[in-house]
Amino acid sequence: MDNYFLDKFKDYIRDNYNKSDLTGSVICSNIHCSRDTLRRTVLHKYNYSTMRYVEYIRVLKAMEIVYKGNKKVYCHVGYNSDVVFSSLI
């Protein structure tokens, strides 16, 4: 069952990492699982909290965008502020 939620979670994050209103509750609502199930499953598999995993994906995507030469990286990966984004890297 855990792999089912992980697959749904990864698919959802892949398609929605750039949304600034992405939260654990939003994710769970869309993949139809409890926050506890998702938290436990993601922590067990990746050793990250749910939102830390989202941040990890956002930073990876930001690196791709930087490589392509885009200047306003933060707005392409779900952050409203370059200051908040800068604090992650």
N, C-alpha and C positions, 0 to 999 in steps of 0.2 A: 504493500500500500504506500509506503514512503516514496518509492521510486515514481509512483503515479503523481504524487503531489510535487515532487522535485521536477519532473518533466513539465508539468503545468506551470510551476513557478518560473522555471528558466525560460519557457516560451513567453510567458507574460512579461517578464523583465526584459527580454530581448525586444519585445514589441512596444514597451512603455517606459523604458528607462529615462527617456527624455522629458517626461511629464513632471513638472515641478510639484504637483500635488500627490505624488506617489507616496503612499504610506503603507504600513503593514496591514492596516484595516482595509484599505482599498484593494491591496493584493489578495487578501483572504476572501473578500467579497466576490472578486472576479474569478478566483479559482475554486471557490466553494469549499473552503476548509476553515477550521478554527485557527486563531492566531497561535494558540499553544502548539497545535499540530505542526504548523508551518515553522514556528520558531525552533521546536525540537528537531524537526527533520533537517532544516538548513544547518543548524548548529552541529548536528551529528555528522553530516556529510562534508561540510566545508569549514567547520570550526569558526564560523562567522555568525553574527546575528543576522537576521533577515535584512535589516537596513544597511548593515555594514557590507553585506554581499552586493546590495544595490549600488552602494558607493564604489565598490570595487569595479563593477561593470561600467559605471559611469566614467571612472578614471581611465579604464581601458579604452572606452569609446572616445574619450577626450584625446588620448594619445593618438588614435587613428586620425582624428580631425586635425590635430596639430601637424601631423605628418603630411596631411594634404594641404596645409597652408592656411587654414581658416583662423582668423584672429579672435572672434568672439566664441571661444570654445564653450564656456560655461553655459550659455543659453541653449546650446545644442544637446546638452546632456542632463537637462532637468534642474538647473539651478537658476535662480533669479538674480543672483549677485556674484560678481567675480570675486568679491572678498570671501564669501562663504566657500566657493569652489577652491580658491587659493589656499584656504586653511586645511584642505584635505590632502594637498600634494606637497 
